[in-house]
Amino acid sequence: GDLKGSEEVFLKSFSNERIGLYVMSVICAESGCGTHQCGDWNFSGIMKNGRCQSFKDLNDYIENGIKAKTGKYFNDLDKVGVSNEGLNSVFIGNGKYCTSGCDTWVGNFLYFYNKLI
């Protein structure tokens, strides 16, 4: 899959534009803004049974990947706000979005988020 020109899709696919920005920031942090996919149309490292999950297209990725599997994280972040503390409490740790190798994850998210806003 190719994300070129999809920014508008992300901004309009979620309950508010902030969540679209959070999703795009994770995509950039996880896949170099879509250049390194984990599976077909998987730009954020969504796993299934310990392997990268594939999706059939961008809509499938948004609906059955982002919204269905990781949407809770973005909604929780929207409640606490974007900060080092907020990102760490919502995304980092055992049983959360990033469980290992997360040393630079928050910094990468903030870097891309600040470029997008």
N, C-alpha and C positions, 0 to 999 in steps of 0.2 A: 503494500500500500504506500501511497504517497500523500503527505500532508500539505503539500503546496496549495495555498489558497483556502485552507480549511479553518482559518482563525474565526471567521464569522460563524461557521457551523458550531464551533465550541462555545462561543459567546451566547448563542441563541438556544443551545440544547439543554441548558440547565436552568434551575429555578431563578438564578440571577447571574449577571455578568461576572461577579466576583468569583463564583464557583468555576465558571469557564476559564478565568485567568488562573485559578489554582490548578485546574486540570492541565492547562497548557504548560504551566511551570513544572509540574511533575513530569510531563512528557519530555520537556527539555532536559530536566535533571536526569531522567532515566535513560533516554535514548538519543541524547544529542539533538534534541528537537526533531525527532523522527528519523534520524539517519541510521540508527542501529536498532532494528526491531527484534523483539524477543521471540515472536512468532508472527504469522501472517496478520497484518493489521493490529499488532500488539506493540504499542509504543511506550507502555508504562510497566512492563514486567509482570503482568497479571499471570499468576500460576494456577495450574489445575493438576492435581495429583503429582506435585513436585516437578512439573514440566511447564515450559512456556505454553500458554494457551494461544490458539490461533482463532481469528475471527474472519468472516467472509467479506466484510467491507467496513467502511468507516461507521456507518449507522449501527451495524452489529457490534462493533467495538464500543461505541458510546452506550448503547442500550444494555447489552449483555455483559460487557466488560466493566466500563467505568461506573455506570449507574447501579448495576446489579451487584458487583463485587467490591467496589471501592467507594461508592457514593457516600457511605457513612463517614469516611474520613474527611471528605470535602465539606460535608454539612457540619461536622464537629469543628473543623477549622474555621468555618464561617461564624460559628458561635464564639470562639475564643479569640479570633483575630490572628493575623500573620505577625509572628514574632519568633525569636529563637525558642522561647519557652513554649509558646503555643504549638509550634511545629513539632518540637520534641515530645510534648505530652500527647499529641494526636497521632503522629506517624511513626515514632521510633520506639522500639522495644519489643519484648517477647509478646507474640500474638498480635502484633500491629503490622502496619504496611511494610516497614523496613525492620528486619529482625537481626541482620548481621551485615557487616561491612558498611555501616551507615555513618562513618566518621565525617564524610563530606556532604552527606545528603542534604542536611538543612541549609548549609552554605550554598550549595548548588541551586536548591529551590529558591532561596532568597535572591540569588544573583539573577536568575531568569525572571522571577516575579517582578523585581525592580526594573528590569528592562522592558517588561510588558506594560506596566502601569504608566 
